[in-house]
Amino acid sequence: MDILRFATAGSVDDGKSTLIGRLLFDSKAIFEDQLEAVERTSRDRGTEYTDLSLLTDGLRAEREQGITIDVAYRYFATPKRKFIIADTPGHIQYTRNMVTGASTADLAIILIDARKGVLEQSRRHAFLTTLLRVPHLVLAVNKMDLVDYSEERFEEIREEFTSFASKLNASDLTFIPISALHGDNVVSRSENMPWYQGTSLLHHLENVHIASDRNLVDVRFPVQYVIRPHKTEFHDYRGYAGQVAGGVLKPGDEVMHLPSGMATRIAAIDTFDGPVDEAFPPMAVTLRFEDDIDISRGDMICRPNNQPIATQEIDAMICWMADSVKLRPRAKLTIKHTTRTARALVKDLHYRLDVNTLHRDETAAELSLNEIGRVSLRITQPLFVDDYARNRLTGGFILIDEASNGTVGAGMIL
Protein backbone atom coordinates (compact mmCIF):
# COMPACT_ATOMS: atom_id res chain seq x y z
CA MET A 1 0.00 0.00 0.00
CA ASP A 2 1.57 3.28 -1.07
CA ILE A 3 1.79 6.43 1.04
CA LEU A 4 0.61 9.87 -0.04
CA ARG A 5 2.17 12.79 1.80
CA PHE A 6 0.16 15.96 1.49
CA ALA A 7 0.36 19.43 2.99
CA THR A 8 -2.51 21.81 3.66
CA ALA A 9 -2.04 25.55 3.36
CA GLY A 10 -4.24 28.60 3.31
CA SER A 11 -4.92 31.92 4.94
CA VAL A 12 -5.83 32.25 8.59
CA ASP A 13 -9.34 30.92 9.33
CA ASP A 14 -9.76 29.29 5.93
CA GLY A 15 -10.59 26.02 7.69
CA LYS A 16 -7.44 23.90 7.23
CA SER A 17 -7.58 22.28 10.65
CA THR A 18 -11.35 21.77 10.36
CA LEU A 19 -10.82 20.07 6.99
CA ILE A 20 -8.23 17.68 8.44
CA GLY A 21 -10.49 17.04 11.43
CA ARG A 22 -13.31 16.25 8.99
CA LEU A 23 -11.09 13.84 6.98
CA LEU A 24 -10.01 12.07 10.18
CA PHE A 25 -13.57 11.97 11.53
CA ASP A 26 -15.33 10.83 8.35
CA SER A 27 -12.67 8.21 7.56
CA LYS A 28 -13.06 6.92 11.15
CA ALA A 29 -9.39 7.58 11.99
CA ILE A 30 -9.97 9.00 15.49
CA PHE A 31 -10.78 7.22 18.73
CA GLU A 32 -13.96 7.71 20.75
CA ASP A 33 -12.13 9.32 23.67
CA GLN A 34 -10.49 11.84 21.28
CA LEU A 35 -13.90 12.74 19.90
CA GLU A 36 -15.38 12.99 23.39
CA ALA A 37 -12.58 15.36 24.44
CA VAL A 38 -13.18 17.55 21.38
CA GLU A 39 -16.96 17.59 22.00
CA ARG A 40 -16.40 18.49 25.66
CA THR A 41 -14.00 21.34 24.81
CA SER A 42 -16.42 22.62 22.15
CA ARG A 43 -19.28 22.63 24.72
CA ASP A 44 -17.12 24.39 27.33
CA ARG A 45 -16.41 27.16 24.86
CA GLY A 46 -20.05 27.57 23.96
CA THR A 47 -19.56 26.48 20.34
CA GLU A 48 -22.78 25.46 18.58
CA TYR A 49 -21.09 22.51 16.84
CA THR A 50 -18.27 20.00 17.42
CA ASP A 51 -15.10 21.95 16.54
CA LEU A 52 -13.10 19.35 14.58
CA SER A 53 -10.13 21.74 14.19
CA LEU A 54 -9.26 20.94 17.83
CA LEU A 55 -8.07 17.51 16.64
CA THR A 56 -4.98 19.05 15.00
CA ASP A 57 -4.32 22.33 16.80
CA GLY A 58 -2.25 20.86 19.61
CA LEU A 59 -0.35 23.81 21.03
CA ARG A 60 -2.15 25.78 23.71
CA ALA A 61 -1.41 29.07 21.90
CA GLU A 62 -2.95 27.63 18.74
CA ARG A 63 -6.16 26.61 20.48
CA GLU A 64 -6.52 29.96 22.21
CA GLN A 65 -5.93 31.97 19.03
CA GLY A 66 -7.70 29.44 16.82
CA ILE A 67 -4.70 29.34 14.45
CA THR A 68 -2.00 26.86 13.44
CA ILE A 69 1.61 27.77 14.31
CA ASP A 70 3.67 24.59 14.22
CA VAL A 71 3.57 21.97 11.47
CA ALA A 72 1.16 19.36 12.82
CA TYR A 73 1.53 15.87 11.31
CA ARG A 74 -1.40 13.47 11.30
CA TYR A 75 -1.70 9.95 9.96
CA PHE A 76 -4.69 8.04 8.65
CA ALA A 77 -5.45 5.31 6.15
CA THR A 78 -8.25 4.12 3.90
CA PRO A 79 -8.44 0.68 2.26
CA LYS A 80 -6.72 2.19 -0.82
CA ARG A 81 -3.88 4.28 0.61
CA LYS A 82 -2.02 5.53 3.68
CA PHE A 83 -1.82 9.27 4.25
CA ILE A 84 0.56 11.60 6.09
CA ILE A 85 -0.87 15.10 6.50
CA ALA A 86 1.25 18.16 7.26
CA ASP A 87 -1.03 20.93 8.52
CA THR A 88 1.06 24.05 7.83
CA PRO A 89 0.48 27.55 9.21
CA GLY A 90 -1.04 30.37 7.18
CA HIS A 91 0.67 33.42 8.67
CA ILE A 92 3.50 35.06 6.73
CA GLN A 93 5.78 34.95 9.81
CA TYR A 94 5.62 31.14 9.67
CA THR A 95 6.78 30.80 6.04
CA ARG A 96 9.66 28.55 7.18
CA ASN A 97 7.16 26.13 8.75
CA MET A 98 5.22 26.06 5.48
CA VAL A 99 8.45 25.29 3.57
CA THR A 100 9.24 22.49 6.04
CA GLY A 101 5.80 20.91 5.68
CA ALA A 102 5.64 21.12 1.88
CA SER A 103 9.23 20.07 1.11
CA THR A 104 8.44 16.33 1.26
CA ALA A 105 4.82 16.52 0.08
CA ASP A 106 3.48 14.75 -3.03
CA LEU A 107 0.42 17.00 -3.07
CA ALA A 108 -0.63 20.32 -1.56
CA ILE A 109 -4.16 21.41 -0.71
CA ILE A 110 -4.56 25.19 -0.73
CA LEU A 111 -7.75 26.30 0.97
CA ILE A 112 -9.59 29.44 -0.09
CA ASP A 113 -12.51 31.00 1.76
CA ALA A 114 -15.37 31.23 -0.76
CA ARG A 115 -16.42 34.60 0.72
CA LYS A 116 -12.95 36.20 0.55
CA GLY A 117 -11.67 34.72 -2.71
CA VAL A 118 -8.00 34.54 -3.71
CA LEU A 119 -5.98 36.51 -1.14
CA GLU A 120 -2.33 37.53 -1.04
CA GLN A 121 -1.63 34.59 1.29
CA SER A 122 -3.25 32.15 -1.17
CA ARG A 123 -0.92 33.41 -3.91
CA ARG A 124 2.08 33.11 -1.58
CA HIS A 125 1.23 29.51 -0.70
CA ALA A 126 0.74 28.61 -4.36
CA PHE A 127 4.12 30.14 -5.21
CA LEU A 128 5.88 28.30 -2.36
CA THR A 129 4.40 24.93 -3.34
CA THR A 130 5.54 25.39 -6.96
CA LEU A 131 8.97 26.63 -5.79
CA LEU A 132 9.26 23.41 -3.72
CA ARG A 133 8.14 21.42 -6.77
CA VAL A 134 5.14 19.81 -5.12
CA PRO A 135 3.84 17.82 -8.14
CA HIS A 136 0.08 18.06 -7.50
CA LEU A 137 -1.92 21.06 -6.39
CA VAL A 138 -5.55 21.01 -5.20
CA LEU A 139 -7.41 24.27 -4.72
CA ALA A 140 -10.19 23.54 -2.22
CA VAL A 141 -12.75 26.36 -2.17
CA ASN A 142 -14.04 26.05 1.40
CA LYS A 143 -17.08 27.48 3.25
CA MET A 144 -19.33 27.02 0.20
CA ASP A 145 -22.25 26.80 2.66
CA LEU A 146 -21.74 30.51 3.47
CA VAL A 147 -22.20 31.55 -0.18
CA ASP A 148 -25.28 29.32 -0.63
CA TYR A 149 -23.26 26.75 -2.63
CA SER A 150 -23.03 29.24 -5.50
CA GLU A 151 -21.62 27.88 -8.77
CA GLU A 152 -20.96 31.46 -9.99
CA ARG A 153 -18.77 32.24 -6.96
CA PHE A 154 -16.81 29.01 -7.43
CA GLU A 155 -16.21 29.77 -11.13
CA GLU A 156 -15.05 33.33 -10.28
CA ILE A 157 -12.41 32.01 -7.89
CA ARG A 158 -11.40 29.30 -10.34
CA GLU A 159 -10.83 31.82 -13.15
CA GLU A 160 -8.91 34.24 -10.92
CA PHE A 161 -6.59 31.54 -9.58
CA THR A 162 -6.06 29.94 -13.01
CA SER A 163 -4.84 33.26 -14.45
CA PHE A 164 -2.40 33.65 -11.52
CA ALA A 165 -1.23 30.01 -11.75
CA SER A 166 -0.28 30.54 -15.42
CA LYS A 167 2.75 32.52 -14.14
CA LEU A 168 3.79 29.60 -11.94
CA ASN A 169 5.18 26.19 -12.75
CA ALA A 170 2.03 24.29 -11.70
CA SER A 171 1.82 20.98 -13.56
CA ASP A 172 -1.36 19.44 -12.10
CA LEU A 173 -4.07 21.75 -10.76
CA THR A 174 -7.49 20.56 -9.50
CA PHE A 175 -10.39 22.66 -8.13
CA ILE A 176 -12.90 21.21 -5.62
CA PRO A 177 -15.72 23.15 -3.88
CA ILE A 178 -16.13 21.95 -0.27
CA SER A 179 -17.59 22.72 3.13
CA ALA A 180 -15.26 21.25 5.76
CA LEU A 181 -17.67 22.11 8.57
CA HIS A 182 -20.60 20.18 7.06
CA GLY A 183 -18.56 17.59 5.13
CA ASP A 184 -19.70 18.58 1.61
CA ASN A 185 -17.44 17.02 -1.07
CA VAL A 186 -14.83 16.07 1.56
CA VAL A 187 -15.32 12.30 1.82
CA SER A 188 -18.46 11.87 -0.26
CA ARG A 189 -20.12 13.88 -3.04
CA SER A 190 -22.42 16.67 -1.89
CA GLU A 191 -26.11 16.84 -2.74
CA ASN A 192 -25.97 20.60 -2.16
CA MET A 193 -23.80 21.14 -5.25
CA PRO A 194 -25.39 19.14 -8.10
CA TRP A 195 -23.63 21.45 -10.60
CA TYR A 196 -20.21 20.08 -9.56
CA GLN A 197 -19.39 17.00 -11.64
CA GLY A 198 -15.95 16.18 -10.19
CA THR A 199 -14.89 13.80 -7.44
CA SER A 200 -14.81 14.36 -3.68
CA LEU A 201 -11.55 15.45 -2.05
CA LEU A 202 -10.81 12.05 -0.44
CA HIS A 203 -11.52 10.22 -3.71
CA HIS A 204 -9.02 12.52 -5.45
CA LEU A 205 -6.42 11.90 -2.72
CA GLU A 206 -6.92 8.15 -2.97
CA ASN A 207 -6.56 8.03 -6.75
CA VAL A 208 -4.05 10.74 -7.68
CA HIS A 209 -1.13 9.10 -9.54
CA ILE A 210 2.17 9.71 -7.74
CA ALA A 211 4.40 6.81 -8.89
CA SER A 212 5.65 8.73 -11.95
CA ASP A 213 6.50 11.84 -9.89
CA ARG A 214 9.67 10.22 -8.60
CA ASN A 215 12.76 10.19 -10.78
CA LEU A 216 13.15 6.58 -11.96
CA VAL A 217 15.67 7.44 -14.70
CA ASP A 218 18.75 8.83 -12.93
CA VAL A 219 20.24 6.29 -10.51
CA ARG A 220 21.27 8.10 -7.32
CA PHE A 221 22.22 6.28 -4.11
CA PRO A 222 23.90 8.43 -1.42
CA VAL A 223 25.75 6.12 0.98
CA GLN A 224 24.61 6.69 4.55
CA TYR A 225 26.38 3.94 6.48
CA VAL A 226 28.86 1.11 5.92
CA ILE A 227 27.65 -2.14 7.49
CA ARG A 228 30.36 -4.49 8.76
CA PRO A 229 28.85 -6.89 11.32
CA HIS A 230 31.64 -8.35 13.46
CA LYS A 231 30.07 -11.80 13.71
CA THR A 232 31.29 -15.18 12.54
CA GLU A 233 28.20 -15.93 10.41
CA PHE A 234 28.70 -12.63 8.51
CA HIS A 235 32.48 -12.79 8.44
CA ASP A 236 33.02 -11.19 5.01
CA TYR A 237 29.83 -9.11 4.86
CA ARG A 238 30.31 -5.53 3.69
CA GLY A 239 27.17 -3.59 2.77
CA TYR A 240 26.44 0.05 2.02
CA ALA A 241 23.19 1.32 3.46
CA GLY A 242 21.15 4.32 2.33
CA GLN A 243 17.93 5.53 0.78
CA VAL A 244 17.46 5.31 -2.99
CA ALA A 245 17.17 8.91 -4.21
CA GLY A 246 16.53 8.11 -7.86
CA GLY A 247 16.43 5.40 -10.54
CA VAL A 248 15.97 1.65 -10.25
CA LEU A 249 18.73 -0.65 -8.99
CA LYS A 250 18.92 -4.40 -9.66
CA PRO A 251 21.49 -7.11 -8.86
CA GLY A 252 23.94 -7.39 -11.78
CA ASP A 253 23.62 -3.70 -12.74
CA GLU A 254 26.83 -1.86 -13.53
CA VAL A 255 27.29 1.14 -11.23
CA MET A 256 29.94 3.76 -10.56
CA HIS A 257 31.25 5.08 -7.26
CA LEU A 258 31.84 8.80 -6.83
CA PRO A 259 34.22 10.48 -6.13
CA SER A 260 36.65 7.67 -7.14
CA GLY A 261 35.03 7.00 -10.54
CA MET A 262 35.54 3.23 -10.12
CA ALA A 263 32.94 0.92 -11.68
CA THR A 264 31.58 -2.33 -10.26
CA ARG A 265 28.42 -4.45 -10.33
CA ILE A 266 25.73 -4.92 -7.71
CA ALA A 267 26.05 -8.38 -6.13
CA ALA A 268 22.88 -8.19 -4.01
CA ILE A 269 20.33 -5.80 -2.53
CA ASP A 270 19.43 -6.49 1.11
CA THR A 271 16.61 -5.08 3.23
CA PHE A 272 15.40 -5.68 6.78
CA ASP A 273 12.96 -8.27 5.38
CA GLY A 274 15.58 -10.05 3.27
CA PRO A 275 17.03 -9.72 -0.28
CA VAL A 276 15.00 -7.96 -3.01
CA ASP A 277 15.19 -8.08 -6.82
CA GLU A 278 15.07 -4.31 -7.30
CA ALA A 279 15.23 -1.06 -5.35
CA PHE A 280 13.63 2.27 -6.22
CA PRO A 281 12.77 5.55 -4.43
CA PRO A 282 12.09 5.95 -1.54
CA MET A 283 13.27 2.47 -0.41
CA ALA A 284 15.95 2.14 2.28
CA VAL A 285 18.27 -0.71 1.29
CA THR A 286 21.79 -2.09 1.67
CA LEU A 287 23.84 -2.67 -1.49
CA ARG A 288 26.61 -5.24 -1.82
CA PHE A 289 29.12 -5.03 -4.67
CA GLU A 290 31.20 -7.60 -6.55
CA ASP A 291 34.45 -5.66 -6.04
CA ASP A 292 36.04 -4.18 -2.94
CA ILE A 293 36.01 -0.39 -3.27
CA ASP A 294 36.82 2.17 -0.60
CA ILE A 295 33.35 3.62 0.01
CA SER A 296 32.32 5.78 2.96
CA ARG A 297 29.42 7.92 4.17
CA GLY A 298 28.62 10.83 1.84
CA ASP A 299 29.77 9.02 -1.33
CA MET A 300 27.40 8.53 -4.27
CA ILE A 301 26.52 5.45 -6.33
CA CYS A 302 25.26 6.18 -9.87
CA ARG A 303 25.40 4.81 -13.43
CA PRO A 304 28.69 5.17 -15.38
CA ASN A 305 26.94 7.08 -18.19
CA ASN A 306 24.50 9.04 -16.03
CA GLN A 307 26.33 10.93 -13.30
CA PRO A 308 25.28 13.83 -11.10
CA ILE A 309 27.24 17.07 -11.38
CA ALA A 310 30.28 17.10 -9.08
CA THR A 311 30.74 20.74 -8.11
CA GLN A 312 32.04 23.07 -5.42
CA GLU A 313 30.07 26.07 -6.72
CA ILE A 314 26.28 26.05 -6.50
CA ASP A 315 23.49 28.53 -7.24
CA ALA A 316 20.37 27.99 -5.17
CA MET A 317 17.10 29.49 -3.95
CA ILE A 318 17.35 29.63 -0.15
CA CYS A 319 14.60 30.07 2.43
CA TRP A 320 16.19 31.58 5.54
CA MET A 321 14.86 30.09 8.78
CA ALA A 322 16.82 31.82 11.56
CA ASP A 323 15.86 34.95 13.48
CA SER A 324 19.10 35.20 15.49
CA VAL A 325 21.46 35.42 12.50
CA LYS A 326 21.02 36.76 8.95
CA LEU A 327 22.39 35.42 5.70
CA ARG A 328 25.00 37.83 4.35
CA PRO A 329 27.76 37.51 1.72
CA ARG A 330 31.03 36.06 3.14
CA ALA A 331 29.14 34.18 5.87
CA LYS A 332 30.53 30.72 6.71
CA LEU A 333 28.04 27.88 7.24
CA THR A 334 27.87 24.09 7.27
CA ILE A 335 25.99 22.52 4.35
CA LYS A 336 24.30 19.10 4.53
CA HIS A 337 23.44 17.66 1.12
CA THR A 338 22.10 14.07 0.98
CA THR A 339 24.48 12.29 3.40
CA ARG A 340 27.50 14.55 2.78
CA THR A 341 28.40 17.37 5.14
CA ALA A 342 30.86 20.13 4.19
CA ARG A 343 31.62 23.78 4.93
CA ALA A 344 30.23 26.53 2.70
CA LEU A 345 30.97 30.19 2.08
CA VAL A 346 28.23 32.55 0.87
CA LYS A 347 29.80 34.11 -2.24
CA ASP A 348 26.96 36.34 -3.34
CA LEU A 349 23.32 37.24 -2.70
CA HIS A 350 21.88 37.91 -6.17
CA TYR A 351 18.39 39.04 -5.14
CA ARG A 352 15.71 38.72 -2.51
CA LEU A 353 12.36 37.49 -3.79
CA ASP A 354 9.10 39.00 -2.60
CA VAL A 355 6.90 35.89 -2.27
CA ASN A 356 3.71 37.96 -2.56
CA THR A 357 4.47 39.97 -5.72
CA LEU A 358 7.29 37.79 -7.18
CA HIS A 359 9.37 41.02 -7.40
CA ARG A 360 13.18 40.57 -7.32
CA ASP A 361 15.00 43.05 -5.08
CA GLU A 362 18.56 43.06 -6.44
CA THR A 363 19.70 45.71 -3.92
CA ALA A 364 19.15 43.35 -0.94
CA ALA A 365 22.24 42.98 1.26
CA GLU A 366 20.94 40.18 3.51
CA LEU A 367 18.21 37.59 4.07
CA SER A 368 16.22 37.68 7.32
CA LEU A 369 13.82 35.17 8.89
CA ASN A 370 11.29 33.72 6.38
CA GLU A 371 12.85 35.52 3.41
CA ILE A 372 13.74 33.77 0.16
CA GLY A 373 16.57 34.70 -2.20
CA ARG A 374 18.99 33.47 -4.84
CA VAL A 375 22.45 32.78 -3.44
CA SER A 376 25.81 31.51 -4.73
CA LEU A 377 27.78 29.19 -2.44
CA ARG A 378 31.39 27.96 -2.52
CA ILE A 379 31.89 24.57 -0.87
CA THR A 380 35.07 23.03 0.60
CA GLN A 381 34.58 19.64 -1.10
CA PRO A 382 32.64 18.53 -4.19
CA LEU A 383 28.93 17.77 -3.81
CA PHE A 384 27.17 15.39 -6.23
CA VAL A 385 24.10 17.38 -7.23
CA ASP A 386 21.18 17.50 -9.65
CA ASP A 387 18.82 20.39 -10.30
CA TYR A 388 16.05 20.49 -7.70
CA ALA A 389 13.52 20.40 -10.56
CA ARG A 390 14.96 17.05 -11.65
CA ASN A 391 15.43 15.40 -8.26
CA ARG A 392 14.20 16.87 -4.99
CA LEU A 393 16.50 14.68 -2.88
CA THR A 394 19.81 15.36 -4.67
CA GLY A 395 18.78 18.94 -5.47
CA GLY A 396 17.92 20.01 -1.92
CA PHE A 397 20.14 20.84 1.06
CA ILE A 398 20.09 22.49 4.47
CA LEU A 399 22.42 25.09 5.95
CA ILE A 400 23.58 24.80 9.57
CA ASP A 401 24.98 27.54 11.80
CA GLU A 402 28.42 26.44 12.99
CA ALA A 403 28.09 28.21 16.34
CA SER A 404 24.64 27.00 17.46
CA ASN A 405 24.44 23.82 15.30
CA GLY A 406 20.88 24.85 14.41
CA THR A 407 19.33 24.60 10.94
CA VAL A 408 19.24 28.15 9.55
CA GLY A 409 18.30 27.65 5.89
CA ALA A 410 16.84 25.29 3.30
CA GLY A 411 18.05 25.41 -0.31
CA MET A 412 16.98 24.28 -3.76
CA ILE A 413 19.73 23.95 -6.38
CA LEU A 414 19.07 25.69 -9.69
Helices and strands as residue ranges (DSSP letters): E 3-10, H 16-26, H 32-44, G 52-55, H 60-65, E 72-77, E 82-87, G 92-94, H 95-102, E 107-113, H 120-131, E 136-142, G 144-147, H 151-165, E 172-177, H 201-207, G 211-213, E 221-222, E 225-227, G 232-234, E 239-243, E 254-258, E 263-271, E 274-275, E 284-289, E 300-302, E 309-320, E 332-337, E 340-353, E 360-361, E 372-385, E 396-400, E 407-413
